[in-house]
Amino acid sequence: MSILEKIWFLRKMNKITLSSGQSAKDYILGLPKQHRAVAAESILECLRLSYPLNNMEITCMGRELNRKRLGIV
């Protein structure tokens, strides 16, 4: 990902608010580095599916995406 794509992505995440009132950017940056990419992808997937943006939904979506990546269905 180029630097411009990262800046665009962080700006987009800054505009998204979770149900706790925290911005998606702050939520993602508060996670360990190895979980950030999955969390960001999970938030976007939850938005696409119109799921509520809370920690439980984001975590469940992240697990589901990891299962799909690993070929475990």
Contact map, one row per residue, 1 for C-alpha under 8 A:
1110110000000000000000000000000000000000000000000000000000000000000000000
1111110000000000000000000000000000000000000000000000000000000000000000000
1111111000000000000000000000000000000000000000000000000000000000000000000
0111111100000000000000000000000000000000000000000000000000000000000000000
1111111110000000000000000000000000000000000000000000000000000000000000000
1111111111000000000000000000000000000000000000000000000000000000000000000
0011111111100000000000000000000000000000000000000000000000000000000000000
0001111111110000000000000000000000000000000000000000000000000000000000000
0000111111111000000000000000000000000000000000000000000000000000000000000
0000011111111100000000001000000000000000000000000000000000000000000000000
0000001111111110000000000000000000000000000000000000000000000000000000000
0000000111111111000000000000000000000000000000000000000000000000000000000
0000000011111111000000111000000000000000000000000000000000000000000000000
0000000001111111100000111100000000000000000000000000000000000000000000000
0000000000111111100000110000000000000000000000000000000000000000000000000
0000000000011111110000111000000000000000000000000000000000000000000000000
0000000000000111111111110000000000000000000000000000100000000000000000000
0000000000000001111111110000000000000000000000000000110000000000000000000
0000000000000000111111000000000000000000000000000001110000000000000000000
0000000000000000111111000000000000000000000000000000010000000000000000000
0000000000000000111111100000000000000000000000000000000000000000000000000
0000000000000000111111110110000000000000000000000000000000000000000000000
0000000000001111110011111110000000000000000000000000000000000000000000000
0000000000001111110001111111000000000000001000000000000000000000000000000
0000000001001101000000111111100000000000000000000000000000000000000000000
0000000000000100000001111111110000000000000000000000000000000000000000000
0000000000000000000001111111111000000000000000000000000000000000000000000
0000000000000000000000011111111000010011000000000000000000000000000000000
0000000000000000000000001111111110010000000000000000000000000000000000000
0000000000000000000000000111111100000000000000000000000000000000000000000
0000000000000000000000000011111110110000000000000000000000000000000000000
0000000000000000000000000000111111110000000000000000000000000000000000000
0000000000000000000000000000101111111000000000000000000000000000000000000
0000000000000000000000000000000111111000000000000000000000000000000000000
0000000000000000000000000000001111111110000000000000000000000000000000000
0000000000000000000000000001101111111111000000000000000000000000000000000
0000000000000000000000000000000011111111100000000000000000000000000000000
0000000000000000000000000000000000111111110000000000000000000100110000000
0000000000000000000000000001000000111111111000000000000001100100000000000
0000000000000000000000000001000000011111111100000000000000000000000000000
0000000000000000000000000000000000001111111110000000000000000100000000000
0000000000000000000000000000000000000111111111000000000001101100100000000
0000000000000000000000010000000000000011111111100000100001000000000000000
0000000000000000000000000000000000000001111111110000000000000000000000000
0000000000000000000000000000000000000000111111111000000000001000000000000
0000000000000000000000000000000000000000011111111111100011001000000000000
0000000000000000000000000000000000000000001111111111100000000000000000000
0000000000000000000000000000000000000000000111111110000000000000000000000
0000000000000000000000000000000000000000000011111110000000000000000000000
0000000000000000000000000000000000000000000001111111000000000000000000000
0000000000000000000000000000000000000000000001111111100010000000000000000
0000000000000000001000000000000000000000000001100111110010000000000000000
0000000000000000111000000000000000000000001001100011111011000000000000000
0000000000000000011100000000000000000000000000000001111111000000000000000
0000000000000000000000000000000000000000000000000000111111100000000000000
0000000000000000000000000000000000000000000000000000011111110000000000000
0000000000000000000000000000000000000000000001000011111111111000000000000
0000000000000000000000000000000000000010011001000000111111111100000000000
0000000000000000000000000000000000000010010000000000001111111110000000000
0000000000000000000000000000000000000000000000000000000111111111000000000
0000000000000000000000000000000000000000010011000000000011111111100000000
0000000000000000000000000000000000000110110000000000000001111111110000000
0000000000000000000000000000000000000000000000000000000000111111111000000
0000000000000000000000000000000000000000000000000000000000011111111100000
0000000000000000000000000000000000000100010000000000000000001111111110000
0000000000000000000000000000000000000100000000000000000000000111111111000
0000000000000000000000000000000000000000000000000000000000000011111111111
0000000000000000000000000000000000000000000000000000000000000001111111111
0000000000000000000000000000000000000000000000000000000000000000111111110
0000000000000000000000000000000000000000000000000000000000000000011111110
0000000000000000000000000000000000000000000000000000000000000000001111111
0000000000000000000000000000000000000000000000000000000000000000001111111
0000000000000000000000000000000000000000000000000000000000000000001100111
